[in-house]
Amino acid sequence: MYKPGTTNLESESEQELNQRGTRVHDGSDSDSDSGSNSRPEDNSEEQRPNPSKKYLHMSELRKDMRDALRRDLFWNLARLPQEFQLDIEKTFESQKDLVVKTIVPNLMKTLDLYTYPIAECVVYEMIHQRHRYQRDILRNKEKPQDERKRVARQKHSNSRRLEKKRRRSKTIAKLKNLKDPLIEQFKDEELLPIVRDNGYHSPEFSSEDEVDEKNKIVVRNLRWRSSTLRRFLYYVDKNTKSGIKKRERVYRPSEYVEEAAPSDAPDILLRELDF
């Protein structure tokens, strides 16, 4: 298991800050005179990262900080020597020692830890995530064209389904705040699965229309869903502000998709109710 070490903040007098909020690392040993690889401590309380605010996981970072850190981190990584770069044709696990002992410590030296109060495990997590993404792209290129198209269609379908869930979740929250009579009939624990799980929302697939050959989105029904759930979601959609849809939706409720109901589906959503 990866255990991050501790890194002291360098004095600003030792290394110059660039405009991107990172220190420029020239690859030389900052303590070559003493023969030590450790960097001098900065006794300034203002410049030392506050330990109480140190982030241990990517998920803890605000989006703006996470995006800025990712840009700076990989900008600096690209400028490290070639022997410090990961090989995307090899697994991450087989190169873990390189990451832990070389790449992460060197990247930590390039970061302004006052701007980015993070532990080494955050850098490790970002590198791991990026390598996995690059490996996925490489493996996808090696697949037959038909398989690549199928994977791409499934990925887009999943994205559309996720976006539908997000839109409906916002509307449900808005209607709940307005004490909408229909929404008030459901308990919070009965609504929670709908706003958390994609499985309650109908899938959408790309399809070539045989008549005009325009690419359309076909919306199909889920066989397990009760009329109660279908009417509830229809009501939510009616109260959702529709955005600009670049592609036409074709609704085919008679065409079913065979998916099992989510294991946490509340009983009220499986029964037939009148409202």
Phi and psi in degrees as a GROMACS rama.xvg file:
@    title "Ramachandran Plot"
@    xaxis  label "Phi"
@    yaxis  label "Psi"
@TYPE xy
-74.9539  125.036  TYR-2
-119.396  109.433  LYS-3
-66.6794  145.053  PRO-4
-90.0201  -167.496  GLY-5
-113.07  146.209  THR-6
-131.745  125.637  THR-7
-79.2196  149.44  ASN-8
-80.3269  131.717  LEU-9
-78.0956  151.441  GLU-10
-70.0835  144.908  SER-11
-66.0959  -19.3362  GLU-12
-74.3705  -18.7854  SER-13
-83.4435  -38.9626  GLU-14
-137.659  141.479  GLN-15
-82.9424  139.453  GLU-16
-84.6698  133.635  LEU-17
-89.8082  177.899  ASN-18
-71.1943  -14.6258  GLN-19
-89.7878  2.57206  ARG-20
84.8756  19.5276  GLY-21
-126.256  161.385  THR-22
-92.0206  138.377  ARG-23
-81.9776  120.835  VAL-24
-106.691  120.754  HIS-25
-93.5443  6.48937  ASP-26
85.915  -7.22178  GLY-27
-84.9996  161.199  SER-28
-83.1413  119.014  ASP-29
-68.6619  -15.9028  SER-30
-120.607  38.7242  ASP-31
-62.0118  -30.1454  SER-32
-66.3731  -35.0715  ASP-33
-91.4915  -11.2172  SER-34
78.1822  9.26548  GLY-35
-107.246  146.941  SER-36
-88.5156  -6.16759  ASN-37
-77.4307  151.598  SER-38
-100.598  151.806  ARG-39
-65.4578  145.916  PRO-40
-79.0792  145.743  GLU-41
-100.774  117.969  ASP-42
-81.368  -2.29539  ASN-43
-73.9887  120.648  SER-44
-66.1472  -28.6092  GLU-45
-70.7312  -32.8153  GLU-46
-90.1803  -21.544  GLN-47
-76.935  131.297  ARG-48
-57.8457  141.993  PRO-49
-76.0962  114.855  ASN-50
-56.5221  -30.5412  PRO-51
-69.9981  -14.8798  SER-52
-109.796  9.7999  LYS-53
-72.3574  128.406  LYS-54
-88.4138  136.173  TYR-55
-105.694  -15.7416  LEU-56
-139.235  149.463  HIS-57
-56.9392  -38.5075  MET-58
-63.8965  -18.2653  SER-59
-81.7796  -17.3205  GLU-60
-78.4044  145.027  LEU-61
-64.8405  153.774  ARG-62
-59.7158  -42.728  LYS-63
-65.3537  -38.9205  ASP-64
-68.9679  -40.6807  MET-65
-62.9571  -43.158  ARG-66
-66.1398  -42.7372  ASP-67
-65.6651  -41.7657  ALA-68
-62.6002  -42.8784  LEU-69
-61.1014  -43.0009  ARG-70
-61.9098  -49.0855  ARG-71
-64.83  -41.3551  ASP-72
-62.1045  -48.6798  LEU-73
-78.8601  -23.8671  PHE-74
-63.859  -44.233  TRP-75
-71.6019  -36.5925  ASN-76
-61.6945  -39.2891  LEU-77
-65.0031  -19.9855  ALA-78
-98.2639  1.46976  ARG-79
-77.1412  158.345  LEU-80
-55.9236  156.329  PRO-81
-58.7592  -33.4646  GLN-82
-70.6832  -8.7419  GLU-83
-95.305  -0.404189  PHE-84
-90.6241  145.433  GLN-85
-80.0611  147.427  LEU-86
-95.1247  114.394  ASP-87
-72.0528  -10.9769  ILE-88
-82.2684  -9.45469  GLU-89
-109.072  155.202  LYS-90
-70.3147  155.858  THR-91
-64.4437  -39.3445  PHE-92
-60.402  -38.167  GLU-93
-71.0324  -15.019  SER-94
-114.332  15.8857  GLN-95
-61.6674  -39.4804  LYS-96
-61.3903  -40.4218  ASP-97
-61.042  -41.4239  LEU-98
-65.941  -50.3682  VAL-99
-70.2438  -43.3349  VAL-100
-90.3876  -22.2311  LYS-101
-122.86  -57.948  THR-102
-65.7479  -52.3056  ILE-103
-60.5727  -49.8291  VAL-104
-58.5448  -39.8844  PRO-105
-68.3217  -38.7861  ASN-106
-68.8074  -35.2348  LEU-107
-61.8135  -31.6931  MET-108
-68.9626  -26.4733  LYS-109
-85.3824  -15.3319  THR-110
-90.1961  145.659  LEU-111
-84.7038  102.836  ASP-112
-74.9959  -5.36957  LEU-113
-80.7329  -38.7787  TYR-114
-73.9286  -39.8726  THR-115
-119.52  86.0356  TYR-116
-76.7029  75.7809  PRO-117
-120.895  158.483  ILE-118
-90.934  165.848  ALA-119
-60.9018  -27.7025  GLU-120
-66.2285  -23.3219  CYS-121
-68.6529  -43.4906  VAL-122
-62.3736  -43.9654  VAL-123
-57.6893  -44.8633  TYR-124
-63.8345  -41.4084  GLU-125
-66.0125  -41.215  MET-126
-64.8406  -42.6326  ILE-127
-61.2899  -46.0605  HIS-128
-61.7569  -43.2666  GLN-129
-65.885  -42.1109  ARG-130
-63.6892  -41.0118  HIS-131
-62.6114  -41.4965  ARG-132
-62.9181  -44.9816  TYR-133
-65.5648  -36.7512  GLN-134
-65.5399  -39.8041  ARG-135
-62.0727  -42.1394  ASP-136
-63.1671  -43.5385  ILE-137
-62.2995  -46.4316  LEU-138
-65.7694  -34.4457  ARG-139
-65.9451  -37.0976  ASN-140
-66.5  -26.3121  LYS-141
-83.1118  -8.69548  GLU-142
-81.3301  157.011  LYS-143
-60.142  155.276  PRO-144
-58.9738  -41.9761  GLN-145
-61.5947  -39.451  ASP-146
-67.7889  -39.0884  GLU-147
-62.9145  -39.8766  ARG-148
-65.9455  -40.515  LYS-149
-63.0441  -43.9162  ARG-150
-64.0793  -40.7659  VAL-151
-64.575  -41.7668  ALA-152
-63.4722  -41.2947  ARG-153
-65.4715  -38.9421  GLN-154
-63.7379  -43.4616  LYS-155
-66.9189  -37.372  HIS-156
-63.1159  -42.8604  SER-157
-63.2527  -38.4378  ASN-158
-66.0592  -41.7602  SER-159
-64.835  -38.287  ARG-160
-66.0735  -40.4042  ARG-161
-64.0314  -42.3745  LEU-162
-65.3023  -37.5274  GLU-163
-62.1871  -43.4676  LYS-164
-61.3007  -41.1221  LYS-165
-64.2452  -43.2867  ARG-166
-61.1321  -47.4844  ARG-167
-65.5221  -36.2967  ARG-168
-62.3106  -42.0378  SER-169
-64.0605  -40.7454  LYS-170
-66.5212  -42.4985  THR-171
-59.9314  -42.8221  ILE-172
-63.2271  -40.8202  ALA-173
-64.9121  -45.8233  LYS-174
-65.2154  -33.8571  LEU-175
-66.5475  -41.0085  LYS-176
-64.7535  -30.493  ASN-177
-84.5023  0.767594  LEU-178
55.5288  48.6744  LYS-179
-60.8626  133.86  ASP-180
-56.9528  -40.4036  PRO-181
-69.8375  -46.1823  LEU-182
-61.195  -33.9938  ILE-183
-66.5045  -16.6212  GLU-184
-74.3098  -13.807  GLN-185
-110.029  140.206  PHE-186
-77.718  160.289  LYS-187
-58.2818  -42.1835  ASP-188
-68.5582  -18.4944  GLU-189
-84.9023  -25.9953  GLU-190
-88.1999  -26.6677  LEU-191
-56.9119  -44.9385  LEU-192
-59.6652  -34.2322  PRO-193
-65.4949  -37.641  ILE-194
-85.6427  -7.12048  VAL-195
-109.406  -27.9949  ARG-196
-114.018  125.813  ASP-197
-63.3124  -23.1092  ASN-198
-63.9389  -13.9939  GLY-199
-86.8503  -8.42122  TYR-200
-112.092  137.166  HIS-201
-65.0735  139.651  SER-202
-75.0507  156.009  PRO-203
-127.854  133.921  GLU-204
-124.681  144.965  PHE-205
-75.4152  140.841  SER-206
-149.89  140.737  SER-207
-86.1743  118.372  GLU-208
-68.9174  130.652  ASP-209
-70.8973  -21.1823  GLU-210
-84.4431  -60.6072  VAL-211
-105.389  1.84708  ASP-212
59.1703  22.4738  GLU-213
-86.8757  140.543  LYS-214
-74.2522  120.086  ASN-215
-122.24  167.058  LYS-216
-105.684  121.865  ILE-217
-100.001  123.766  VAL-218
-101.921  121.114  VAL-219
-112.55  161.337  ARG-220
-91.9916  157.906  ASN-221
-100.565  122.051  LEU-222
-61.4224  -33.4509  ARG-223
-72.3001  -18.5757  TRP-224
-71.6861  133.428  ARG-225
-76.4716  164.051  SER-226
-63.6925  -28.1381  SER-227
-60.0808  -49.3707  THR-228
-67.5541  -40.6951  LEU-229
-62.9249  -44.4135  ARG-230
-68.7682  -35.0359  ARG-231
-61.8574  -47.9068  PHE-232
-67.2868  -34.5394  LEU-233
-62.8191  -40.7961  TYR-234
-63.923  -42.1954  TYR-235
-62.3416  -43.5228  VAL-236
-63.0613  -36.572  ASP-237
-63.3441  -29.0698  LYS-238
-97.8861  9.47633  ASN-239
-98.1148  130.616  THR-240
-69.6369  117.651  LYS-241
-79.039  134.211  SER-242
-90.3884  -172.546  GLY-243
-79.2786  119.198  ILE-244
-100.935  117.493  LYS-245
-75.4861  -21.7683  LYS-246
-125.119  141.348  ARG-247
-69.8496  137.218  GLU-248
-97.1164  131.994  ARG-249
-114.579  116.008  VAL-250
-93.7752  123.376  TYR-251
-127.049  77.56  ARG-252
-63.6006  -20.5403  PRO-253
-80.2944  -12.7256  SER-254
-94.8671  115.992  GLU-255
-101.689  150.412  TYR-256
-109.882  127.524  VAL-257
-85.4632  97.1826  GLU-258
-128.849  144.674  GLU-259
-74.1636  147.339  ALA-260
-65.1501  142.882  ALA-261
-54.6645  143.992  PRO-262
-64.0849  -22.6938  SER-263
-99.8518  16.1511  ASP-264
-61.663  120.435  ALA-265
-62.4837  146.754  PRO-266
-58.5319  -34.6749  ASP-267
-64.1875  -26.3903  ILE-268
-85.1929  -10.0521  LEU-269
-99.8615  -16.4331  LEU-270
-91.649  161.875  ARG-271
-91.8261  114.846  GLU-272
-119.907  155.917  LEU-273
-105.124  125.98  ASP-274
